[in-house]
């Protein structure tokens, strides 16, 4: 039973059409535990993968929105890293 619980925690539940939304919504969603159970860095990897794999098919405005989401999510990743460092010190 314990193994099943661990497996469920590793599943990514990304909302359908997430990358078509505004930058703030994308960043918040990818930083959430529901979507990225391993933290915002996992969400950053998902966003980076999407950008690199679909970049030639994106309109300039969509690309800008996704780049802005990357910037917002990057700030969340930095916050999480600082929080982890503080936990290790304490």
MODELLER restraints for C-alpha pairs under 7 A, 6 or more apart:
rsr = mdl.restraints
at = mdl.atoms
rsr.add(forms.Gaussian(group=physical.xy_distance, feature=features.Distance(at['CA:9:A'], at['CA:37:A']), mean=6.34, stdev=0.5))
rsr.add(forms.Gaussian(group=physical.xy_distance, feature=features.Distance(at['CA:10:A'], at['CA:37:A']), mean=6.29, stdev=0.5))
rsr.add(forms.Gaussian(group=physical.xy_distance, feature=features.Distance(at['CA:12:A'], at['CA:35:A']), mean=5.25, stdev=0.5))
rsr.add(forms.Gaussian(group=physical.xy_distance, feature=features.Distance(at['CA:12:A'], at['CA:36:A']), mean=6.04, stdev=0.5))
rsr.add(forms.Gaussian(group=physical.xy_distance, feature=features.Distance(at['CA:13:A'], at['CA:34:A']), mean=6.40, stdev=0.5))
rsr.add(forms.Gaussian(group=physical.xy_distance, feature=features.Distance(at['CA:13:A'], at['CA:35:A']), mean=4.86, stdev=0.5))
rsr.add(forms.Gaussian(group=physical.xy_distance, feature=features.Distance(at['CA:14:A'], at['CA:35:A']), mean=5.23, stdev=0.5))
rsr.add(forms.Gaussian(group=physical.xy_distance, feature=features.Distance(at['CA:18:A'], at['CA:26:A']), mean=6.22, stdev=0.5))
rsr.add(forms.Gaussian(group=physical.xy_distance, feature=features.Distance(at['CA:19:A'], at['CA:26:A']), mean=6.44, stdev=0.5))
rsr.add(forms.Gaussian(group=physical.xy_distance, feature=features.Distance(at['CA:22:A'], at['CA:65:A']), mean=6.51, stdev=0.5))
rsr.add(forms.Gaussian(group=physical.xy_distance, feature=features.Distance(at['CA:23:A'], at['CA:65:A']), mean=5.28, stdev=0.5))
rsr.add(forms.Gaussian(group=physical.xy_distance, feature=features.Distance(at['CA:23:A'], at['CA:66:A']), mean=6.07, stdev=0.5))
rsr.add(forms.Gaussian(group=physical.xy_distance, feature=features.Distance(at['CA:23:A'], at['CA:68:A']), mean=5.83, stdev=0.5))
rsr.add(forms.Gaussian(group=physical.xy_distance, feature=features.Distance(at['CA:23:A'], at['CA:69:A']), mean=4.27, stdev=0.5))
rsr.add(forms.Gaussian(group=physical.xy_distance, feature=features.Distance(at['CA:24:A'], at['CA:69:A']), mean=6.15, stdev=0.5))
rsr.add(forms.Gaussian(group=physical.xy_distance, feature=features.Distance(at['CA:26:A'], at['CA:69:A']), mean=6.12, stdev=0.5))
rsr.add(forms.Gaussian(group=physical.xy_distance, feature=features.Distance(at['CA:27:A'], at['CA:69:A']), mean=5.15, stdev=0.5))
rsr.add(forms.Gaussian(group=physical.xy_distance, feature=features.Distance(at['CA:27:A'], at['CA:72:A']), mean=6.03, stdev=0.5))
rsr.add(forms.Gaussian(group=physical.xy_distance, feature=features.Distance(at['CA:27:A'], at['CA:73:A']), mean=4.96, stdev=0.5))
rsr.add(forms.Gaussian(group=physical.xy_distance, feature=features.Distance(at['CA:29:A'], at['CA:35:A']), mean=6.54, stdev=0.5))
rsr.add(forms.Gaussian(group=physical.xy_distance, feature=features.Distance(at['CA:30:A'], at['CA:36:A']), mean=6.05, stdev=0.5))
rsr.add(forms.Gaussian(group=physical.xy_distance, feature=features.Distance(at['CA:30:A'], at['CA:40:A']), mean=6.41, stdev=0.5))
rsr.add(forms.Gaussian(group=physical.xy_distance, feature=features.Distance(at['CA:30:A'], at['CA:43:A']), mean=4.56, stdev=0.5))
rsr.add(forms.Gaussian(group=physical.xy_distance, feature=features.Distance(at['CA:31:A'], at['CA:39:A']), mean=6.45, stdev=0.5))
rsr.add(forms.Gaussian(group=physical.xy_distance, feature=features.Distance(at['CA:31:A'], at['CA:40:A']), mean=4.22, stdev=0.5))
rsr.add(forms.Gaussian(group=physical.xy_distance, feature=features.Distance(at['CA:31:A'], at['CA:43:A']), mean=5.91, stdev=0.5))
rsr.add(forms.Gaussian(group=physical.xy_distance, feature=features.Distance(at['CA:31:A'], at['CA:73:A']), mean=6.86, stdev=0.5))
rsr.add(forms.Gaussian(group=physical.xy_distance, feature=features.Distance(at['CA:33:A'], at['CA:39:A']), mean=6.46, stdev=0.5))
rsr.add(forms.Gaussian(group=physical.xy_distance, feature=features.Distance(at['CA:36:A'], at['CA:42:A']), mean=5.83, stdev=0.5))
rsr.add(forms.Gaussian(group=physical.xy_distance, feature=features.Distance(at['CA:36:A'], at['CA:43:A']), mean=5.57, stdev=0.5))
rsr.add(forms.Gaussian(group=physical.xy_distance, feature=features.Distance(at['CA:40:A'], at['CA:76:A']), mean=6.58, stdev=0.5))
rsr.add(forms.Gaussian(group=physical.xy_distance, feature=features.Distance(at['CA:40:A'], at['CA:77:A']), mean=5.42, stdev=0.5))
rsr.add(forms.Gaussian(group=physical.xy_distance, feature=features.Distance(at['CA:41:A'], at['CA:77:A']), mean=5.63, stdev=0.5))
rsr.add(forms.Gaussian(group=physical.xy_distance, feature=features.Distance(at['CA:44:A'], at['CA:70:A']), mean=6.97, stdev=0.5))
rsr.add(forms.Gaussian(group=physical.xy_distance, feature=features.Distance(at['CA:44:A'], at['CA:73:A']), mean=6.58, stdev=0.5))
